[in-house]
């Protein structure tokens, strides 16, 4: 079995008042070409097809063209809804489209959808929120969903390769994946975390939700990442589709780079320097953030820069940029420590008071947390 794994298309997304539709059309055409060149059996989309629950008409039309091109090449399409999608809208026409090789799991009905292609079964587990008393967090909800699946498998006892497609915040023994600035999901107290060990038994797990391509731990559990950059925090990333060759229960994964017409870039200098450099910049049509080193007032710097750089998105003064960097570093430190409630409170205390929590304060917090845990 050979397939492409992609996710987080976010079709219809607008970044700093710039529509990404033209860039998305180019990338979707590249994906059609990659699917044909690599003779894949299927293309897997692991959620966040659209950027919002009610996408604009142009976004729906673009995705329709994409599916049609793949279907015309007799490439199977297997897709689930993500947290940005409307499950009901994604599911529209799923039974009719199945006849054209488009397999959809949009609405979660407490039973994983299964698609058998040759000797490989794709298990579709779309994004959903815990809905029952025993499902207090995403981890317990996924546990129950997979328990039902494995119970069915024991009854059938059929030998096959298994691929899980899902859309959650997956961790490896508490270690979180690397995030990007364009991700808007907020994770509070680990309630959204799903442990990768739950996926043991699957030969490959195709994840969506995180915008940076990465493997989770040592298991065959992969985020493909978004197909385009959507923030300046992603400037150093190379976006890709994952080509997965699955043979005899072993997954070989190859990154296939995707090439946008316009990159996200950060340029730095005085207004005069940037205007001069822009005259010779062959990539001046990229999406840009300018970090200005000028002191004092400037008259319409955005309009001035856009006379040379037509897709200038943001302007920051050097001091603002450095302040943002420090804030991000603080946020990263808090994320790294949030598994420990005491360390989390300690970081919060330092952030609010700009003072270190003393030993007696830490002891008091520890005692309170233990009392609360005993009450649970």
PyMOL commands that set and color helices and strands:
alter all, ss='L'
color gray80, all
select helices_A, chain A and resi 21-37+57-72+87-91+94-98+138-156+196-199+232-234+271-278+301-306+318-337+341-353+359-375
alter helices_A, ss='H'
color red, helices_A
select strands_A, chain A and resi 2-6+14-15+18-19+42-46+76-80+102-105+113-117+120-125+161-166+169-171+193-195+204-207+214-215+221-223+240-247+250-257+264-269+287-292+312-317
alter strands_A, ss='S'
color yellow, strands_A
deselect
rebuild
show_as cartoon
